[in-house]
Amino acid sequence: MKEGKRHTIKVFIVDDSKLVSDRLIVMISELPGIEVVGQAKNAQEAIDSIQKLKPGVVILDIRMPEGNGFDVLEKIKKDKSDTLVIMLTNYPYPQYRKRCMELGADFFFDKSSEFNKVIEVLKESIQESKAQANSKRK
């Protein structure tokens, strides 16, 4: 992808389910201007990779080995608060939603019924990114 002319939104996926990660990658790869730059299956791997890759968007599960999504979310927001964080979980409990929003999550979706909302958010993000790039050129 050419730098300068075309802005690409970098997405990082954190989920211990290969099925979920693979489905997200397929869906995201169909979106122009958005690139999956990595993925992690546990909290520490996620934190290390996110700090190194500095993605614009992180899609984050709550339950995973060696930690949880709350820890990862808290670290992301402490390190780089402009990263868009989409929580995508099989545990859409009100107390989890509340905690994620308090920690700075931008979105909180239920994997079983709101999976496609992730793609909607990414499409909106690329439109906003293009609009910002166009306004800077003027």
ZIUR-V157198 format. One record per pair of residues at least 12 apart in sequence whose ideal C-beta (glycine too) atoms are under 7 Angstrom apart, sorted by the first residue. I is the first residue (numbers start at 1). GAP is how many residues later the second one is. D is the distance in whole Angstrom. If there is no record, write none. Layout:
i->(I;I)
gap->(GAP;GAP)
d->(D;D)
This chain:
i->(7;7;7;8;8;8;9;9;9;9;9;9;9;10;10;10;10;10;11;11;11;11;11;11;11;11;12;12;12;12;12;12;12;12;13;13;13;14;14;14;14;14;14;14;14;15;16;16;16;16;16;20;21;24;24;27;28;31;31;31;33;34;34;37;37;38;41;41;42;42;42;42;43;43;43;43;43;43;44;44;46;47;47;50;51;54;55;56;56;57;57;57;57;58;58;58;59;59;59;60;60;60;60;60;60;61;61;62;62;62;62;63;69;70;70;73;73;73;73;73;74;77;77;81;84;84;85;85;85;86;86;86;86;86;87;87;87;87;87;88;88;88;89;89;90;90;92;107)
gap->(26;122;126;25;26;27;24;25;47;48;116;117;120;25;27;43;45;46;17;23;24;25;26;44;46;48;25;26;27;37;38;41;43;46;23;26;46;26;32;44;45;46;47;55;58;46;25;26;45;48;49;91;18;35;94;92;94;91;92;95;93;88;92;16;18;15;23;24;22;23;24;25;21;23;24;25;28;29;22;23;26;25;28;26;28;26;28;27;28;27;29;65;68;18;25;27;27;29;59;12;13;25;26;27;28;27;28;25;27;29;34;28;18;29;33;12;27;30;31;32;29;26;27;23;22;41;19;20;21;20;21;23;32;35;13;18;20;21;22;21;23;30;21;22;21;22;18;14)
d->(7;5;5;6;7;5;6;5;5;6;6;6;6;6;4;7;4;5;6;6;7;5;7;6;5;7;6;5;7;7;6;6;4;5;6;4;5;5;4;6;7;5;6;7;6;4;5;7;7;4;6;7;5;6;7;5;7;6;6;7;4;6;6;5;6;6;7;7;5;5;4;6;6;5;3;6;5;5;6;6;5;6;5;6;6;7;7;7;6;5;7;7;6;6;6;5;5;6;6;6;6;6;7;6;7;6;6;7;4;6;6;6;6;6;6;6;6;5;7;6;5;6;4;7;5;6;7;5;5;7;5;7;6;6;5;5;7;4;7;5;6;6;7;6;5;7;4;6)
